[in-house]
Amino acid sequence: MKIENCEFPDDLLYDSEGFVWARPSDSSDVTVGITSLYAAVIGKPAKVTARPLGATYTTGAAIGFIESGKYFGPIRSPVRGILTAVNEPVLSHPPKMIEGLYGEGWFARIRPSHLAEDRMGLLRLPAGREAFSRQIANLRVRCFAAFPDYEMFEIGTECAAVLVKLNELLARSERGEVVHLVTDDPTAHIEMVRWSDESGQPVIDERREGNLFHFLVRKVS
């Protein structure tokens, strides 16, 4: 389910903040990861660390920490239990966490001690939709199709000049990197379609908020 463009799979359980998801399994361990909402708060992570394995953690206790250029905060356990595993590829390559939020980007596994009771305090969808929508509004976050490496805020600048700056930025960027462009030029949509066709660089997401246009561009060549 998408809530304000943030993805929340229907088959998972969530903490009350909408920051952490939990997936119980037949093996008795609960897989834990961060949500698209928390990822939007964090941005592209630069460092992910885990607390000691084999220790017992209470609900809400930090089982790890995540850091980006603009944020540092905990990854909290949604259930009580023993931390049995962490996703080593995520620790060694933090962006992997947001590249596969609900799959290969999982963070940890916990062997729960009171799962039946703890489940009562977790949210499901669609029941949690209103709470998550309020949280997104309160935090003023935006969820996009990818997490940008660069931000361009071009307010009051004609689109032709904006595209010159965009081309210059992409020329300095690595293949696969993403630019988030914000402009108030009313011709932006038409100009971006034309520019993408001519340059071969795809616009992977776009939306309008009031008089502002948001575009995500990925460098592919």
C-alpha positions as a printed Julia matrix, in Angstrom:
221×3 Matrix{Float64}:
  0.0     0.0     0.0
  1.21    3.5    -0.82
  0.53    6.25    1.71
  1.49    9.73    0.48
  3.85    8.01   -2.0
  5.55    6.03    0.79
  5.39    2.25    0.35
  4.08    0.07    3.21
  3.56   -3.59    2.23
  0.26   -4.96    3.51
  1.72   -8.2     4.87
  4.05   -6.64    7.45
  3.72   -5.36   11.01
  4.88   -1.85   11.93
  5.89    0.08   15.02
  3.7     3.02   16.05
  6.06    5.57   14.45
  6.01    3.82   11.09
  9.81    3.63   11.16
 10.37   -0.12   11.56
  8.72   -3.17   10.03
  8.57   -6.72   11.35
  8.03   -9.99    9.48
  7.44  -13.06   11.7
  8.52  -16.35   10.11
  7.89  -20.06   10.54
 11.42  -20.43   11.94
 10.27  -18.35   14.94
 12.67  -15.48   14.19
 11.29  -12.05   13.32
 12.98  -10.18   10.48
 13.27   -6.43   11.07
 13.97   -3.54    8.72
 13.29    0.15    8.23
 10.34    1.57    6.31
 10.22    3.93    3.36
  9.07    6.65    5.78
 12.15    6.29    7.98
 14.35    6.05    4.91
 12.93    9.37    3.68
 13.81   10.94    7.04
 17.34    9.53    6.94
 18.29   10.03    3.3
 21.03    7.91    1.76
 22.78    6.13    4.66
 26.54    6.38    5.03
 26.94    4.1     8.05
 24.89    1.34    9.68
 25.96   -0.38   12.9
 24.44   -3.11   15.05
 24.3    -3.79   18.77
 25.84   -7.05   20.11
 24.38  -10.34   18.91
 23.07  -12.77   21.5
 21.84  -10.01   23.8
 18.22   -9.57   24.82
 16.47   -6.34   23.87
 13.15   -4.88   24.96
 10.56   -3.35   22.67
 11.75    0.06   21.55
 15.38   -0.59   22.48
 18.03    0.34   19.92
 19.37   -2.74   18.14
 21.42   -0.63   15.76
 22.11    2.86   14.5
 21.94    4.51   11.1
 23.74    7.62    9.94
 23.62    9.83    6.86
 24.9    13.26    5.98
 21.86   14.83    7.64
 20.74   12.32   10.27
 21.84   10.0    13.05
 19.4     7.8    14.9
 18.5     4.37   16.23
 16.9     1.34   14.65
 14.55    0.15   17.38
 13.36   -3.37   18.06
  9.62   -3.81   17.46
  9.5    -6.88   19.74
 11.2    -8.28   22.82
 13.78  -10.97   22.24
 17.34  -12.01   21.41
 19.2   -10.43   18.51
 20.24  -13.49   16.51
 21.51  -12.05   13.22
 22.31   -8.86   11.35
 22.52   -8.33    7.61
 26.27   -8.09    7.03
 25.97   -6.79    3.42
 23.98   -3.83    4.77
 26.65   -3.09    7.37
 29.4    -3.17    4.74
 27.38   -1.29    2.1
 24.76    0.92    3.85
 22.93    2.11    0.68
 21.87   -1.52    0.18
 19.4    -1.0     3.03
 17.35    1.55    1.09
 17.84   -0.17   -2.26
 15.87   -3.15   -0.97
 13.91   -1.82    1.98
 11.48   -4.71    2.3
 13.69   -7.44    0.89
 17.47   -7.74    0.74
 17.84   -4.54    2.75
 16.54   -6.13    5.97
 18.53   -5.18    9.04
 18.25   -7.85   11.74
 16.57  -11.0    13.0
 15.22  -11.37   16.51
 14.11  -14.5    18.35
 11.01  -13.16   20.12
 10.22  -14.0    23.73
  6.64  -12.65   23.85
  5.57  -12.41   20.22
  1.84  -12.97   20.74
  1.74  -10.14   23.26
  4.06   -7.82   21.33
  2.03   -8.2    18.14
 -0.83   -6.46   19.89
  1.22   -3.27   20.04
  2.18   -3.3    16.36
  0.19   -1.77   13.53
 -1.22   -3.49   10.47
 -2.62   -2.08    7.28
 -5.08   -0.72    6.46
 -5.69    0.08   10.15
 -2.42    2.02   10.42
 -2.97    4.12    7.32
 -4.27    7.22    9.12
 -1.5     7.15   11.73
  1.21    6.85    9.07
 -0.36    9.6     6.98
 -0.27   11.93   10.0
  3.34   11.0    10.7
  4.38   11.75    7.13
  2.65   15.15    7.31
  4.13   15.98   10.72
  7.66   15.12    9.59
  7.18   16.82    6.21
  8.91   14.03    4.36
  8.6    12.99    0.72
  9.01    9.49   -0.61
 10.34    9.12   -4.14
 11.23    6.24   -6.43
 14.9     6.59   -5.43
 17.04    8.48   -2.95
 18.89   11.43   -4.49
 22.62   11.93   -4.39
 22.24   15.6    -5.32
 19.61   18.3    -4.78
 18.88   21.19   -7.16
 16.5    23.92   -6.0
 15.94   26.27   -8.93
 13.21   28.72   -7.96
 12.63   31.7   -10.22
 14.98   30.35  -12.9
 13.82   29.67  -16.45
 13.84   26.02  -17.43
 16.44   26.5   -20.17
 18.95   27.78  -17.62
 17.98   25.02  -15.18
 18.7    22.36  -17.79
 22.15   23.82  -18.44
 22.92   23.46  -14.73
 21.46   19.95  -14.69
 23.67   18.9   -17.61
 26.73   20.32  -15.85
 25.89   18.43  -12.66
 25.29   15.15  -14.49
 28.61   15.56  -16.31
 30.34   15.49  -12.91
 28.2    12.65  -11.55
 28.8     8.92  -11.55
 26.62    6.56  -13.55
 23.62    5.49  -11.47
 23.55    8.6    -9.3
 20.27   10.48   -8.9
 19.47   14.19   -8.97
 16.39   15.68   -7.3
 15.4    18.82   -9.19
 12.84   21.3    -7.85
 11.63   24.11  -10.09
  8.68   26.49  -10.32
  8.87   26.97  -14.08
  5.35   26.18  -15.41
  6.82   24.67  -18.59
  8.97   22.23  -16.6
  7.05   19.05  -17.44
  7.16   19.6   -21.2
 10.78   20.71  -21.12
 11.87   17.74  -18.99
 10.18   15.27  -21.35
 11.99   16.85  -24.29
 15.3    16.99  -22.42
 15.05   13.34  -21.36
 14.35   12.21  -24.93
 17.31   14.19  -26.25
 19.81   13.35  -23.5
 18.83    9.74  -22.88
 18.8    10.35  -19.12
 15.54    9.05  -17.63
 13.19   10.94  -15.35
 12.37    8.18  -12.87
  9.85   10.09  -10.76
  8.0    13.37  -10.88
  5.22   15.16   -9.06
  3.7    18.57   -8.56
  3.17   20.19   -5.16
  1.41   23.52   -5.47
  3.47   25.6    -7.89
  6.58   23.44   -7.46
  7.61   20.6    -9.75
  9.8    17.76   -8.47
 11.83   15.57  -10.83
 14.18   12.68  -10.12
 16.75   12.08  -12.84
 19.12    9.1   -12.92
 22.37    9.28  -14.86
 22.63    6.23  -17.1
 25.29    7.32  -19.57
